[in-house]
Amino acid sequence: MVYFAVLAVSVALIAIAAFGCAIGQGMAVYGATTSIARQPETAGKIQLVMFVGLAFIESLTIYSLMMSFMLLGKLPKTEAVLELIQHAVK
């Protein structure tokens, strides 16, 4: 029973990691745009570095969502969990 509880919490935390990646992407684009606004002549180099960074962040997002879906498939059905809870209460 504890195994399934930890598994359910880990699925939720991995899904939250995807939201963290979205925040990181927003901060990266914000930093790149402010840098380009300050020095427009370096726009090409800044964009290249930004796109490489965004690619790494996006790959982390895809991996975290993939792990979340894989772990979600290992969780038992809701009816089985409710039955276990009912037997534990009695």
C-alpha positions in Angstrom: 0.0 0.0 0.0 2.8 2.4 0.8 4.5 1.5 -2.5 1.4 2.7 -4.4 1.2 5.9 -2.3 4.8 6.7 -3.1 4.3 5.9 -6.7 1.3 8.2 -6.9 3.2 11.1 -5.3 6.2 10.5 -7.6 3.9 10.7 -10.7 2.6 14.1 -9.5 6.1 15.4 -8.8 7.4 14.4 -12.2 4.4 16.2 -13.8 5.3 19.3 -11.7 8.8 19.1 -13.2 7.3 19.8 -16.6 5.8 23.0 -15.3 9.2 24.0 -13.9 10.7 23.5 -17.4 8.1 25.8 -18.8 9.0 28.5 -16.3 12.7 28.0 -17.2 12.0 28.4 -20.9 10.2 31.6 -20.2 13.1 32.9 -18.2 15.6 31.9 -20.9 13.6 33.7 -23.6 13.2 36.8 -21.4 16.9 36.9 -20.8 17.7 36.5 -24.4 15.3 39.3 -25.5 16.6 41.7 -22.9 20.2 40.9 -24.0 19.2 41.5 -27.7 17.5 44.8 -26.7 20.8 45.9 -25.1 23.1 44.8 -27.8 21.3 44.2 -31.1 24.5 43.5 -33.0 24.9 40.2 -31.1 21.4 39.0 -31.8 22.6 36.0 -33.9 24.9 34.6 -31.2 22.4 35.1 -28.5 19.6 33.4 -30.4 21.9 30.4 -31.2 22.7 30.0 -27.5 19.1 30.5 -26.5 17.9 27.8 -29.0 20.4 25.3 -27.8 19.4 25.9 -24.2 15.7 25.7 -25.1 16.4 22.3 -26.8 17.9 20.9 -23.6 15.0 22.2 -21.5 12.5 20.8 -23.9 14.2 17.4 -23.9 14.0 17.4 -20.1 10.3 18.2 -20.4 9.7 15.3 -22.8 11.6 12.9 -20.6 9.7 13.9 -17.4 6.3 13.6 -19.1 7.4 10.2 -20.6 8.4 9.0 -17.1 5.1 10.3 -15.7 3.1 8.4 -18.2 5.1 5.2 -17.7 4.6 5.4 -13.9 1.0 6.2 -14.3 0.5 2.9 -16.1 1.9 1.1 -13.0 -0.7 2.5 -10.6 -3.6 0.2 -9.7 -7.2 1.0 -10.7 -9.2 3.2 -8.4 -11.6 0.4 -7.5 -8.7 -1.7 -6.3 -7.4 1.1 -4.1 -10.8 1.8 -2.6 -11.3 -1.9 -1.8 -7.9 -2.0 0.0 -8.8 1.1 2.0 -12.2 -0.5 2.9 -10.4 -3.7 4.1 -7.9 -1.6 6.1 -10.6 0.3 7.9 -12.5 -2.8 9.0 
